[in-house]
Structure formats: structure tokens, C-alpha cells
Amino acid sequence: MPKIRIKANKSNQRDPKAFGKWLFFVVGALFVVFGIRFAYISIGKHVKGYDLATLAKQRYTSSSTIQAKRGKIYDANGGTLATNTSRYTVYAIISHSYKSTSGKKLYVQNKRKTAKILAKQLGMSEKKVYQLLNPANKKTYQVQFGTKGSNLTASQMLKIKQYHLPGIKFTKTSAREYPEGNFLSQILGQTTTKVNSKTHQTSLVGTMGLESYFNKILSGENGVKSVRQDVYGYKLSSSEAGGRKVKDGGNVYTTIDEQVQNMLETTMQSVEDKTQAESLTGIVVEAKTGKILAASQRPNLTSDTPTWVNALTQTTYEPGSTMKIFALSAAINSGKFNPNKTYQSGSYSLGGGKITDWKTEGWGTITYQEAIDRSSNVGFAHIEQDMGAKTWLKYIKAFGFLKAAKVYGLGQEGSGSTTYSGSLEQANTAFGQGITVTGMQIIQALTAVANNGKMMQPYIISKVTDSNGKTIKKIKPKQIATPITSKTSKQVLNYLKGVIYNDDGTGQAYKVDGYTIAGKTGTAQIAGSNGSYETGTYDYIYSFAGFAPANNPRYIVYVTMTKPKTVDQSAENTISTITTPIIKFLLDRDKSASKKSPGTIKMPNLIGMNINSAAKSLTKNNISVTTLGSGKKVTKQSVTAGERVMVKNRIFLLTGGTYQMPDVSGWSQADVNELGQLLGLKVKTSGTGFVSKQSITQGTTIKQGQTLTVTLAKK
């Protein structure tokens, strides 16, 4: 057989040298690419838009949020009106998969027993609880119990826990507590719990009243704690905590006098219970300063009435005859009032319409002075006509009507309005029709009448401090206008005294035993939705504005009652059950204080004085003195020289050097806060009343930034 030759195909053979060159080129190209990439990353430290340093830091750093504590709201004496607490929500785990690592059953087992106990503790029916524990979806892991099972107090939670029910658990959330209940509720407002979508942490946010207005200050700023960790997530022993320091919320101090506020709340509640009035408002103010001592309304803010309106600042209404106070003031001040001038009472045709008195047949021909006592609409229409519409409008504006009172802390306010388009409408405003106002505007205008013509801006906040007690903002009395003279003021008060004590006066029900007061009653019609006035028997806003005492008033009380449903006595007798006890209490308290001490003294300048001599100069004037420091001379005093200070008040004198903790037993919260501010202490309080316990023992050397915890209790 012939040999077969196979010829090699050169195209399928590899040239070793060529392959080596190709491989060298490929490897070299890869090195160049990686080298360029490495250089880019080394220099720029970014990959696909990510900062490598940041990623590494995040990978080896653990951060946690430190929740800031919400600040408190206090009354004038340092009593707590709003503070922090915890609330609990109960839930039941019913899934049979919920077991311990050893296989122990941790879910709800005896549902009948569990339902019986929870029903009793939550105020639910046993049947309803049992139904919730047996949902239609058998794969349900856990169940809750609606509103009855949420917002539980610590006491309620512990009562349930004592039964050791398997599968019953609780979640804890921050909550706001108001120790005095519904006390000042419309002013304080409310908070709600909000969840941060990023951190999933809850925080309290003010939604109404002071809680809302001062939310940023009260909330503070959360802190962040950061620690270094290894690749497995364990904290490195050498790592130092970093991040951002927590800044607890500041505190808000109101001007509210707890005793007066309690009286106002109690008496208004009694009137609401008896009359079922649609609404009530009440406010008590210091005449010379505009300081609000008490303020309330009905209905008040509760979980059952969540719609919030501050009736004193936001609700506008026709004030009725209390407006006659300002028409009288304007007429006297403009020289257009003659008390002896006469007119025909009963009715008065003007501008195509007719004005009538509340007693439609009138009292015959009477004087302007009698018009004040009898609260004659016709008389005040004549007074407005004598004065002139332009003059009267000038005084309406001068008294602060038609623009918001702008009380710091109360937020949005009503301005009121008037058409003031013709002679009839213009005359109507003189007796409080055809013009709308807010209660706060009335109070503000009344200060001018009580205070020698000086109109003071009402205020309800005395100061705002940071969490350490350092004052951020201090509110002082502010005169905003002088609409009338001192002489006019005295004349008006004298006429208003007649409303209470003259035989024909409409305010005789408001007499206060042992004291002489001045005041004006009011009965205002209510505009209906169709533009005409409501016609029901008691479809009125009844009111009273009182000055106590009549000569040189120290207090103003203003109360309104809208549409009472159950009436067993006159509106005047009803409202007087609110005003009379409050006025008597205030004047009795003043009298008692004046017997015990001279009232106030002017603070002397004690800086540089020997500490013993300085302390003696104050104690002889019945001032309580606390000396702080190891020095021998006064370096600082808690009240500035020249300011007036109430006797019995506590004054701090500092001497420098080292400071030791005093015994603060029996001190008010306000005094403890003042001590903290002066010495740089962080003050924490619990309870209400006066100090019964202190965390820093008397005589201990104090370090700035140290925390002082005190427990307060009623005496």
C-alpha cells in the first residue's frame, strides 16, 4: 500500500514568538488600565460617585441618636403645667411560632383568662377582647386593642404586668403630661407623637397652643453618639465617642397665678354645668401691667373636643354694651360728653333704620348719665352722634380694635371688623353692634381705662430659658398707646362705679362685699348665618367687664357667656358667680399681704459690699437672702439694682470662690431654677409644690454643669 503523506496546514500552526508578543501586549495593556484606575481612585478617592473614605467610615462607625428631652411649661410660681412622661400600648402575640430557644411557649395560651383580665383593666367587654385574640386570619402574629389599649399610664401597665400573662407585651412611647389636668388647656395646647422616617424614632411635636408656638424651643436638638467598631461590629476598646452633643429643650414660664386660675376654672365649670352654655370665656389681668393672671374657656381642650380654637384671641364677636365703655371714654376725652344732657329713650330713628333700648318702651326723657347706668342703646347712639363718626372711628382704632392684639406666645389672632358705612351702622358700633372684636382686644383696651389712659399689651409669658435655666427671652410690661388722658380715665371709672351702685344700674349683681368696684354689663345679639340676628330667648352673648377696686384699679376681670340653655336666674347673677369670688380673693390677698409687709422694696446696689452687711440690709426689709460662695464681698446679685422686689421673695448674693450646695428644702421650683441658673447647674424636677428632696447634699462643693435633681411635694 502506498504511503499517504499528510501536508501540514501552516495556517493552523501557532508561531510561539507571535503568541508571546500578543500575550505581552495584553498583559501590559491590563496593567496600564489598572494602573490608571488605581491612580484615579488613590487621588480622587471616589468610585461610581461614592466617597471611599465616607464608606469606610460608615462601615467601621456605629451611630445612635440621643433623644433630646422636651422642655417644661411653668406657672408664675414655678409650678409645672406641662412635663414629660411615658405612655404604653399593650399588644398580644398569638402566633404559635413565638417560642424561646429552648422551645418554651411565649405566645398567648389561655385566651379566656387573658380576655377576662384585659377586659377589666382596659375597660372593654370580655367578648370584644376575646374576639380580638381570635382574628379571622389565622396567620396573624400579634393583635392590639384599639384606643383602649393605647396611651396607658405606667400604673395601668404595671397592673396588667402583675398577672404575668404569656404573650402580653408593651411598647413604650414618650408623652406629655399636664399635672393640673384641663387647667389652662386652651392656652397650653397639645402635642402629638411623630415618627422620624429615617431613624424610626418617636418624638413629641406641639400641635396647638404654647406647645406649638414654642415647639422649636421646647423640642431642643437630638444628639448623635458615634463609636468606632471592627469588621464584625464590635466596639473598639480604644475608640472615643464622637458625634453631636444633645441639646435638651428650653423651658417656658407663664404669668399664670395658680390660685386665680384654679378659681376661674372651678367657677366656670360650675356655670357650664348649670347653664349648658354654648361657650364661656374668662380672663383676669393686672391692670397696671397687662399681665394675664388667669384665662380659661368652655368647652375646654380635651380628647373629646380635639378641635382647637382659642376663643379669647381667635373668635371674633359683637361685644354688645361693654363697648359703651370705650364710646364713653372717647366722648369725654374729645370734650363731647355732657352727663346732664337729656334725650327721649326707648327708640331712635336714624339713617333709615331704628335703634331701640333693651327696654323697648324706654324710661321717658333721661340724662346721658342715666343712659350709662341703664345701658341705653339709644343714649349711646346720641353720644356717638354728638361726638361725630370720624372722631369715634379714630378712638376705635386708638383703643386697638380692628387689629390683632399680638400677644406673645398665642400665635394667630383675630382682628375684628366693621363696615362703618352709614350713620346707622356707625351709631350701632357705640353700643357694640356692627363691629366685631376678640376678648383679648377688649382686655387690652380696658387697661387704658384702668391705668390712667396708658394702654398695656397683655402678656402671658414672663420668660423663656434654655435647659440650664439661662434666660433666653424676658417679657416686660409694654405700654403700646395712650388713647385717653388720666383725667378721662378717672371720670369713666367713676361713671362705671354708678353702674354697680346706683339704683338704676344694670350691674348691681356684681357688688363685692367689703370693696368698691366699677364695671359694665353687656348683652349682645348674635348674627345668624342668614345675616340677621338670632331670635331665641337666650340667643345672646352676656358679658361683664369689672375693675377692682374702682379707684385706681389693680385688676380687670372680663367674662362672657354665650347662649345658655338652662337659666334659673339672670345672666348677671350667673356671671357674678365667676367674677365676685375671684375679685374678692384678689383684694383680700392684697389686703393680707399689705398687713404683713410693706409690699415691695427697691433693690439696692450691693456689689462690692461686705457679704454680711449686704445680707443684713435685705433681711431687715423682710427679704429672704441666700448667700453663695466663699468670698467676703458681693460680686453678683440675683436682682438688678433699681428693680422692685416683693418682700418675702428670695434674693441670692454671690461672693465668688468655691460654692457649696445650700439646703433647698421648702424652696419653690422658681427659686431652685434661679439657683441653677446662677451656679450653672442642670436642674431636674419631679412632682409639684415645694422641695422635699435634693440629690446634692447640703455642703457639697458644686461643680458647674452638675445635675441637681429635686423632688417637689405639696405642703
Residue pairs with C-beta under 8 A, 6 or more apart in sequence:
41 47
41 52
45 51
45 52
45 53
46 52
59 231
60 228
60 229
60 230
60 231
61 226
61 227
61 228
61 229
62 226
62 227
62 229
62 233
62 235
63 224
63 225
63 226
63 243
64 224
64 225
65 199
65 201
65 222
65 223
65 224
65 225
66 222
66 223
66 224
66 225
66 246
67 174
67 201
67 203
67 222
67 246
68 219
68 220
68 221
68 222
68 223
68 246
68 247
68 248
68 249
69 84
69 220
69 248
69 249
69 467
70 84
70 174
70 176
70 191
70 204
70 218
70 219
70 220
70 249
71 217
71 218
71 219
71 220
71 248
71 249
71 250
71 251
71 252
71 467
72 80
72 81
72 82
72 83
72 84
72 251
72 252
72 685
73 80
73 81
73 82
73 188
73 210
73 211
73 218
73 251
73 252
73 253
73 254
74 80
74 81
74 251
74 252
74 253
74 254
74 669
74 670
75 81
75 253
75 254
75 256
75 257
75 258
75 261
76 253
76 254
76 255
76 256
76 257
76 258
76 293
76 462
77 257
77 258
77 668
77 669
77 670
78 253
78 668
78 669
78 670
78 671
78 672
78 673
79 258
79 669
79 688
79 689
80 179
80 669
80 685
80 688
80 712
81 178
81 179
81 180
81 183
81 184
81 188
81 254
81 256
82 176
82 177
82 178
82 188
82 210
82 211
83 176
83 177
83 179
84 174
84 175
84 176
84 177
84 204
85 153
85 154
85 174
85 175
85 176
85 177
86 154
86 172
86 173
86 174
86 175
87 150
87 151
87 152
87 153
87 172
87 173
87 174
87 175
88 152
88 153
88 154
88 156
88 157
88 170
88 171
88 172
88 173
89 144
89 149
89 150
89 151
89 152
89 170
89 171
89 173
90 118
90 122
90 144
90 145
90 149
90 150
90 152
90 157
90 160
90 168
90 169
90 170
91 142
91 143
91 144
91 145
91 149
91 168
91 169
91 170
91 171
92 108
92 114
92 118
92 132
92 133
92 142
92 143
92 144
92 145
92 167
92 168
92 169
93 106
93 107
93 108
93 141
93 142
93 167
93 169
94 107
94 108
94 111
94 133
94 135
94 140
94 141
94 142
94 143
94 167
95 107
95 139
95 140
95 141
95 142
96 105
96 107
97 107
97 141
98 105
98 106
98 107
98 141
98 167
99 105
99 106
99 107
100 106
105 166
106 166
106 167
107 166
107 167
108 114
108 133
108 165
108 166
108 167
108 168
109 166
109 167
111 130
111 133
111 134
112 130
113 165
114 129
114 133
114 165
114 167
114 168
115 126
115 129
115 130
115 133
116 126
117 160
117 163
117 165
118 124
118 129
118 145
118 149
118 160
118 165
118 168
119 125
119 126
119 128
119 129
121 156
121 159
121 160
122 129
122 145
122 148
122 149
123 148
124 145
124 148
129 145
132 143
132 144
132 145
133 143
135 143
142 169
144 150
151 175
152 160
152 170
157 170
160 168
160 170
161 168
161 170
173 193
173 202
174 193
174 202
174 203
174 204
175 193
175 204
176 190
176 191
176 204
176 211
178 185
178 188
179 688
180 258
182 265
182 300
182 301
182 302
183 261
183 262
183 265
184 254
184 256
184 261
184 265
184 295
184 296
185 300
185 301
185 302
186 209
186 295
186 296
186 297
186 300
186 301
186 308
186 310
186 311
186 312
187 209
187 210
187 254
187 256
187 295
187 310
187 410
187 460
188 209
188 210
188 211
188 301
189 206
189 207
189 208
189 209
189 210
189 211
189 212
189 213
189 301
189 308
190 206
190 207
190 208
190 209
190 211
190 301
190 308
191 204
191 205
191 206
191 207
191 211
192 204
192 205
192 207
193 202
193 203
193 204
193 205
194 202
194 203
194 204
194 205
195 201
195 202
196 202
196 203
203 219
203 222
204 219
205 215
205 219
206 212
206 213
206 214
206 215
206 218
206 219
208 301
208 308
209 301
209 308
209 310
209 410
209 411
210 252
210 254
210 409
210 410
210 461
211 218
212 411
213 409
213 410
213 411
214 250
214 252
214 409
214 464
217 249
217 250
217 252
217 464
217 472
218 249
218 250
218 251
218 252
219 249
220 246
220 247
220 248
220 249
220 250
220 467
221 244
221 246
221 247
222 246
223 243
223 244
223 245
223 246
223 247
224 243
224 244
225 241
225 242
225 243
226 241
226 242
226 243
227 235
227 236
227 239
227 240
227 241
227 242
228 235
228 236
228 238
228 239
228 240
229 235
229 236
229 239
230 236
247 467
248 467
249 467
250 464
250 465
250 466
250 467
250 472
251 464
251 465
251 466
251 467
251 469
251 673
252 409
252 461
252 464
253 461
253 462
253 463
253 464
253 465
254 460
254 461
254 462
255 291
255 292
255 293
255 459
255 460
255 461
255 462
256 292
256 293
256 294
256 295
256 460
257 284
257 293
257 294
259 585
260 284
260 293
260 294
260 582
260 585
260 586
261 293
261 294
261 295
261 296
263 294
263 581
263 582
263 585
264 282
264 284
264 294
264 295
264 296
264 578
264 582
265 296
267 577
267 578
267 581
267 582
268 280
268 282
268 296
268 297
268 298
268 578
269 298
270 577
271 277
271 280
271 298
271 561
271 574
271 575
271 577
271 578
272 280
272 298
272 299
274 566
274 568
274 574
275 561
275 564
275 565
275 566
275 567
275 574
276 564
276 565
276 566
277 298
277 561
277 562
277 563
277 564
277 565
278 562
278 563
278 564
278 565
279 297
279 298
279 299
279 311
279 560
279 561
279 562
279 563
280 296
280 297
280 298
280 559
280 560
280 561
280 562
281 296
281 297
281 311
281 312
281 439
281 558
281 559
281 560
282 294
282 295
282 296
282 297
282 557
282 558
282 559
282 560
282 578
283 292
283 294
283 295
283 296
283 312
283 439
283 440
283 443
283 557
283 558
283 559
284 292
284 293
284 294
284 295
284 555
284 556
284 557
284 582
284 586
285 291
285 292
285 293
285 443
285 446
285 447
285 458
285 555
285 556
285 557
285 558
286 293
286 554
286 555
287 446
287 447
287 450
287 451
287 547
287 553
287 554
287 555
287 556
288 450
288 451
288 456
288 477
288 554
289 456
289 477
290 444
290 447
290 456
290 457
290 458
290 459
290 477
290 478
291 458
291 459
291 462
291 477
292 407
292 458
292 459
292 460
293 555
294 582
295 312
295 460
297 310
297 311
297 312
299 305
301 308
309 315
310 410
310 411
311 439
312 438
312 439
312 440
313 404
313 405
313 407
313 410
313 411
313 412
313 413
313 414
313 438
313 439
313 440
314 412
314 413
314 414
314 438
315 414
315 438
315 439
316 414
316 415
316 416
316 417
316 436
316 437
316 438
317 436
317 437
317 524
317 526
317 541
317 560
317 562
318 432
318 433
318 434
318 435
318 436
318 437
318 524
318 525
318 526
318 527
318 541
319 432
319 435
319 437
319 442
319 522
319 524
319 541
319 543
320 431
320 432
320 433
320 522
320 523
320 524
320 525
320 540
320 541
320 543
321 375
321 377
321 431
321 432
321 520
321 521
321 522
321 523
321 524
321 543
322 432
322 442
322 520
322 521
322 522
322 543
322 544
322 545
322 558
323 429
323 430
323 431
323 432
323 435
323 437
323 522
324 372
324 375
324 380
324 430
324 431
324 432
324 520
325 445
325 446
325 449
325 492
325 496
325 520
325 545
326 395
326 396
326 399
326 401
326 445
326 449
327 380
327 383
327 384
327 387
327 392
327 429
327 430
327 431
328 337
328 372
328 380
328 383
328 492
328 495
329 395
329 399
329 448
329 449
329 483
329 484
329 488
329 489
329 492
330 387
330 391
330 392
330 395
330 396
330 484
331 337
331 383
331 384
331 386
331 387
332 484
332 488
332 491
332 492
333 395
333 483
333 484
333 485
333 488
334 387
334 391
334 395
336 383
336 386
336 387
336 388
336 391
337 368
337 383
337 386
337 387
338 368
339 367
339 368
339 369
339 495
340 367
340 368
340 369
341 367
341 368
341 386
342 365
342 366
342 367
342 368
343 365
343 366
343 368
343 371
343 378
343 379
343 382
344 362
344 364
344 365
344 378
345 357
345 362
345 363
345 364
345 365
345 366
345 371
345 374
345 376
345 378
345 379
346 356
346 357
346 359
346 360
346 361
346 362
346 363
346 378
347 354
347 355
347 356
347 357
347 360
347 362
347 378
348 354
348 355
348 356
348 378
348 381
348 382
349 355
350 381
350 385
350 423
350 424
350 427
351 422
351 423
351 424
351 425
351 427
352 422
352 424
353 424
355 377
355 378
355 381
355 424
355 427
355 428
356 377
356 378
357 363
357 374
357 376
357 377
357 378
358 375
358 377
358 523
359 374
362 376
362 378
363 370
363 374
363 376
366 374
366 376
366 379
368 379
368 382
368 383
369 495
369 498
370 376
370 379
370 504
371 378
371 379
371 380
371 382
371 383
372 379
372 495
372 496
372 498
372 499
373 498
373 499
373 502
373 504
373 505
373 506
374 504
374 505
374 506
375 499
375 506
375 520
375 521
375 523
377 431
380 427
380 430
380 431
381 427
381 428
381 430
381 431
383 430
384 392
384 426
384 427
384 429
384 430
385 423
385 427
389 420
389 423
389 426
392 426
392 429
392 430
393 420
393 426
395 483
396 402
396 418
396 429
396 435
397 403
398 481
398 483
399 444
399 445
399 448
399 455
399 481
399 483
400 441
400 444
400 445
400 455
400 480
400 481
401 416
401 435
401 437
401 441
401 445
402 415
402 416
402 417
402 418
403 415
404 413
404 414
404 415
404 438
405 413
405 438
405 440
405 441
405 443
405 444
405 457
405 458
406 413
406 457
407 413
407 440
407 457
407 458
407 459
407 460
408 459
408 460
408 461
408 475
409 460
409 461
410 440
410 460
413 438
413 440
414 436
414 438
416 435
416 436
416 437
416 438
416 441
417 435
417 436
418 425
418 429
418 434
418 435
418 436
419 425
419 434
420 426
420 429
420 434
420 435
425 434
426 434
428 434
428 435
429 435
432 522
432 524
433 524
433 525
439 558
439 560
440 458
442 545
442 558
443 458
443 556
443 558
444 455
444 456
444 457
444 458
444 480
445 455
445 483
446 545
446 547
446 556
446 558
447 454
447 455
447 456
447 458
447 556
448 454
448 455
448 456
448 481
448 482
448 483
448 484
448 489
449 484
449 489
449 492
449 493
449 547
450 489
450 493
450 547
450 553
450 556
451 489
451 553
452 486
452 489
452 490
453 482
453 483
453 484
453 485
453 486
453 488
453 489
454 479
454 482
455 479
455 480
455 481
455 482
455 483
456 477
456 478
456 479
456 480
457 478
457 479
457 480
459 475
459 477
459 478
461 475
462 474
462 475
463 471
463 472
463 473
463 474
463 475
464 471
464 472
464 473
465 471
465 472
465 673
465 677
466 472
467 682
468 676
468 677
468 680
468 681
468 682
468 683
469 673
469 674
469 676
469 677
469 681
469 683
470 677
471 677
484 492
493 518
493 547
493 550
493 551
493 553
494 518
494 550
496 518
496 519
496 520
496 547
496 550
497 516
497 517
497 518
497 550
498 505
499 505
499 506
499 507
499 518
499 519
499 520
499 521
500 507
500 508
500 510
500 511
500 517
500 518
500 519
500 550
501 508
501 511
501 516
506 521
506 572
507 519
507 520
507 521
507 544
507 572
508 572
509 570
509 572
509 573
509 576
510 517
510 519
510 521
510 544
510 546
510 572
510 575
510 576
510 579
510 580
511 517
511 580
512 548
512 580
512 583
512 584
512 587
513 584
514 584
514 587
515 548
515 549
515 583
515 584
515 587
516 549
516 550
516 551
517 546
517 547
517 548
517 549
517 550
517 583
518 546
518 547
518 550
518 553
519 544
519 545
519 546
519 547
520 544
520 545
521 542
521 543
521 544
521 572
522 541
522 542
522 543
522 544
522 545
522 560
523 540
523 541
523 542
523 543
523 571
524 540
524 541
524 542
524 543
525 533
525 534
525 539
525 540
526 533
526 534
526 539
526 540
526 541
526 562
526 563
527 533
527 534
528 534
536 563
538 563
538 564
538 565
538 567
539 563
540 562
540 563
540 571
541 560
541 561
541 562
541 563
542 560
542 561
542 562
542 564
542 571
542 572
542 574
542 575
543 558
543 559
543 560
543 561
543 575
544 557
544 558
544 559
544 572
544 575
544 576
544 579
545 556
545 557
545 558
546 556
546 557
546 558
546 579
546 583
547 553
547 555
547 556
548 554
548 555
548 556
548 557
548 583
548 586
548 587
549 587
554 586
554 587
554 590
555 583
555 586
555 587
557 579
557 582
557 583
559 575
559 578
559 579
561 571
561 574
561 575
564 571
564 574
567 574
593 599
597 622
597 647
597 648
598 621
598 622
598 647
599 646
599 647
600 644
600 645
600 646
600 647
601 621
601 623
601 644
601 645
601 647
602 642
602 643
602 644
602 645
603 637
603 639
603 640
603 641
603 642
603 643
603 644
603 645
603 651
604 617
604 641
605 641
605 642
606 614
606 617
606 618
606 634
606 637
606 641
606 653
607 634
607 635
607 636
607 637
607 641
608 633
608 634
609 617
609 633
609 634
610 632
610 633
610 634
611 627
611 631
611 632
611 633
611 634
611 653
611 655
614 634
614 653
615 625
615 627
615 653
618 625
618 651
619 625
621 647
622 647
622 648
623 645
623 647
623 648
623 649
623 650
623 651
624 648
624 649
624 650
624 651
625 650
625 651
625 652
625 653
626 650
626 651
626 652
626 653
626 662
626 675
627 652
627 653
627 654
627 655
628 652
628 653
628 654
628 655
628 659
628 660
628 662
628 675
628 678
628 679
629 635
629 654
629 655
629 656
629 657
629 658
629 659
630 655
630 656
630 657
630 658
630 659
630 660
631 655
631 656
631 657
632 655
633 655
634 653
634 654
634 655
635 654
635 655
635 656
636 653
636 654
636 678
637 651
637 652
637 653
637 654
638 651
638 652
638 653
638 674
638 678
639 645
639 651
645 651
650 667
650 671
650 674
652 674
652 675
652 678
654 678
658 701
659 679
659 701
659 702
660 698
660 699
660 700
660 701
660 702
661 694
661 696
661 697
661 698
661 699
661 700
661 701
661 702
661 708
662 675
662 698
663 694
663 698
664 671
664 672
664 675
664 691
664 694
664 710
665 691
665 692
665 694
666 690
666 691
666 715
667 675
667 690
667 691
668 690
668 691
669 685
669 690
669 691
669 710
669 712
672 683
672 685
672 691
672 708
672 710
673 683
675 681
675 683
675 708
676 682
676 683
676 708
679 702
679 704
680 704
680 705
681 702
681 704
681 705
681 706
681 707
681 708
682 705
682 706
682 707
682 708
683 707
683 708
683 709
683 710
684 707
684 708
684 709
684 710
685 709
685 710
685 711
685 712
686 709
686 710
686 711
686 712
687 711
687 712
687 713
688 712
688 713
688 714
689 712
689 713
689 714
689 715
690 712
690 713
690 714
690 715
691 710
691 711
691 712
692 711
692 712
692 713
693 710
693 711
694 708
694 709
694 710
694 711
695 707
695 708
695 709
695 710
696 702
696 706
696 708
